[in-house]
C-alpha cells in the first residue's frame, strides 16, 4: 500500500505554528532541530498553507462574479450607446445636408441678361 510520511502525525495547528515561526525566524536550521522536522517539510508546509491562505474566500468569489457580470453588462450598454450615437450623427449629417440644399432657391436668377 501507500507509504505514510513520518510528518503525517503533526497536527494542522502544529504545522501552522511552525510556519508562523518560520516567517519570523532568522536561523531555519535551528528551528528545524527545535521542532524535530526537516527543512523540506517545513517549506512544504509553508507552501501549502500560503496556497490555502491565498485562495479567495467565498464572499470574495461571489463579489468578483457580481463585478464581472456588471462589467459585461456595462460593456454591452456602452456598445449600444455608441451605436446610437453613430446613428444620430449620420442622421444629423443628412438633415444638415438637406437643409443646406433647400435653403438656396435652387433656381437660376430670373431676369434677362442684356448684352448692353
C-alpha positions as a Markdown table, in Angstrom:
| # | Residue | x | y | z |
|---|---|---|---|---|
| 1 | Unk | 0.0 | 0.0 | 0.0 |
| 2 | Unk | 1.0 | 3.7 | 0.2 |
| 3 | Unk | 3.9 | 4.8 | 2.3 |
| 4 | Unk | 2.9 | 7.1 | 5.1 |
| 5 | Unk | 5.1 | 10.2 | 5.7 |
| 6 | Unk | 6.8 | 10.4 | 9.1 |
| 7 | Unk | 5.4 | 14.0 | 9.3 |
| 8 | Unk | 1.8 | 13.0 | 8.9 |
| 9 | Unk | 1.4 | 12.7 | 12.6 |
| 10 | Unk | 1.8 | 16.5 | 13.1 |
| 11 | Unk | -1.5 | 18.4 | 13.7 |
| 12 | Unk | -2.6 | 21.3 | 11.5 |
| 13 | Unk | -2.2 | 23.6 | 14.5 |
| 14 | Unk | 1.4 | 22.5 | 14.9 |
| 15 | Unk | 2.2 | 22.9 | 11.2 |
| 16 | Unk | 0.6 | 26.4 | 11.3 |
| 17 | Unk | 2.6 | 27.4 | 14.3 |
| 18 | Unk | 5.8 | 26.1 | 12.7 |
| 19 | Unk | 5.1 | 28.1 | 9.5 |
| 20 | Unk | 4.4 | 31.3 | 11.6 |
| 21 | Unk | 7.7 | 30.8 | 13.4 |
| 22 | Unk | 9.5 | 30.2 | 10.1 |
| 23 | Unk | 8.2 | 33.5 | 8.8 |
| 24 | Unk | 9.9 | 35.3 | 11.7 |
| 25 | Unk | 12.9 | 33.1 | 12.0 |
| 26 | Unk | 16.5 | 34.0 | 11.3 |
| 27 | Unk | 18.0 | 30.6 | 11.7 |
| 28 | Unk | 15.9 | 28.0 | 9.9 |
| 29 | Unk | 18.2 | 25.1 | 10.7 |
| 30 | Unk | 17.9 | 25.8 | 14.5 |
| 31 | Unk | 14.1 | 26.0 | 14.2 |
| 32 | Unk | 14.0 | 22.7 | 12.4 |
| 33 | Unk | 16.1 | 21.0 | 15.1 |
| 34 | Unk | 14.0 | 22.5 | 17.8 |
| 35 | Unk | 10.7 | 21.3 | 16.1 |
| 36 | Unk | 12.1 | 18.0 | 15.0 |
| 37 | Unk | 11.3 | 18.4 | 11.4 |
| 38 | Unk | 13.3 | 18.7 | 8.2 |
| 39 | Unk | 13.7 | 22.0 | 6.3 |
| 40 | Unk | 11.9 | 20.4 | 3.3 |
| 41 | Unk | 8.9 | 19.5 | 5.4 |
| 42 | Unk | 8.8 | 23.0 | 6.9 |
| 43 | Unk | 9.0 | 24.7 | 3.5 |
| 44 | Unk | 6.4 | 22.2 | 2.1 |
| 45 | Unk | 4.0 | 23.2 | 5.0 |
| 46 | Unk | 4.6 | 26.9 | 4.3 |
| 47 | Unk | 3.9 | 26.5 | 0.6 |
| 48 | Unk | 0.7 | 24.5 | 1.3 |
| 49 | Unk | -0.5 | 27.0 | 3.9 |
| 50 | Unk | 0.2 | 30.0 | 1.7 |
| 51 | Unk | -1.6 | 28.4 | -1.1 |
| 52 | Unk | -4.7 | 27.9 | 1.1 |
| 53 | Unk | -4.4 | 31.5 | 2.5 |
| 54 | Unk | -4.1 | 33.0 | -1.0 |
| 55 | Unk | -7.3 | 31.4 | -2.1 |
| 56 | Unk | -10.2 | 33.9 | -2.3 |
| 57 | Unk | -13.0 | 33.4 | 0.2 |
| 58 | Unk | -16.5 | 32.5 | -0.9 |
| 59 | Unk | -17.7 | 36.1 | -0.3 |
| 60 | Unk | -14.8 | 37.4 | -2.4 |
| 61 | Unk | -15.6 | 35.0 | -5.2 |
| 62 | Unk | -19.3 | 36.0 | -5.2 |
| 63 | Unk | -18.4 | 39.7 | -5.2 |
| 64 | Unk | -15.9 | 39.1 | -8.1 |
| 65 | Unk | -18.5 | 37.2 | -10.0 |
| 66 | Unk | -21.1 | 40.0 | -9.5 |
| 67 | Unk | -18.5 | 42.6 | -10.6 |
| 68 | Unk | -17.7 | 40.6 | -13.7 |
| 69 | Unk | -21.4 | 40.4 | -14.6 |
| 70 | Unk | -21.8 | 44.1 | -14.0 |
| 71 | Unk | -18.7 | 44.9 | -16.2 |
| 72 | Unk | -20.1 | 42.7 | -19.0 |
| 73 | Unk | -23.5 | 44.5 | -18.7 |
| 74 | Unk | -21.8 | 47.9 | -18.8 |
| 75 | Unk | -19.8 | 46.9 | -21.9 |
| 76 | Unk | -22.9 | 45.9 | -23.7 |
| 77 | Unk | -24.6 | 49.1 | -22.7 |
| 78 | Unk | -21.6 | 51.1 | -23.9 |
| 79 | Unk | -21.7 | 49.3 | -27.3 |
| 80 | Unk | -25.4 | 50.1 | -27.6 |
| 81 | Unk | -24.9 | 53.8 | -26.8 |
| 82 | Unk | -22.0 | 54.0 | -29.2 |
| 83 | Unk | -24.2 | 52.6 | -32.0 |
| 84 | Unk | -27.0 | 55.0 | -31.1 |
| 85 | Unk | -24.5 | 57.9 | -31.2 |
| 86 | Unk | -23.2 | 56.9 | -34.6 |
| 87 | Unk | -26.8 | 56.6 | -35.9 |
| 88 | Unk | -27.7 | 60.0 | -34.7 |
| 89 | Unk | -24.5 | 61.6 | -36.1 |
| 90 | Unk | -25.3 | 60.2 | -39.5 |
| 91 | Unk | -28.9 | 61.2 | -39.3 |
| 92 | Unk | -27.9 | 64.8 | -38.3 |
| 93 | Unk | -25.4 | 65.0 | -41.1 |
| 94 | Unk | -28.1 | 64.0 | -43.6 |
| 95 | Unk | -30.5 | 66.6 | -42.1 |
| 96 | Unk | -27.8 | 69.3 | -42.3 |
| 97 | Unk | -27.1 | 68.4 | -45.9 |
| 98 | Unk | -30.8 | 68.6 | -46.9 |
| 99 | Unk | -31.1 | 71.9 | -45.0 |
| 100 | Unk | -28.2 | 73.4 | -46.9 |
| 101 | Unk | -29.5 | 72.3 | -50.2 |
| 102 | Unk | -33.1 | 73.5 | -49.6 |
| 103 | Unk | -32.0 | 76.9 | -48.2 |
| 104 | Unk | -30.9 | 78.1 | -51.6 |
| 105 | Unk | -33.6 | 78.8 | -54.1 |
| 106 | Unk | -32.3 | 76.1 | -56.3 |
| 107 | Unk | -33.2 | 78.0 | -59.5 |
| 108 | Unk | -31.2 | 80.5 | -61.6 |
| 109 | Unk | -31.7 | 84.1 | -61.1 |
| 110 | Unk | -34.6 | 85.4 | -63.1 |
| 111 | Unk | -34.3 | 88.2 | -65.5 |
| 112 | Unk | -32.7 | 88.7 | -68.8 |
| 113 | Unk | -29.2 | 89.2 | -69.3 |
| 114 | Unk | -28.5 | 92.0 | -71.6 |
| 115 | Unk | -25.5 | 92.3 | -73.6 |
| 116 | Unk | -25.7 | 96.1 | -73.5 |
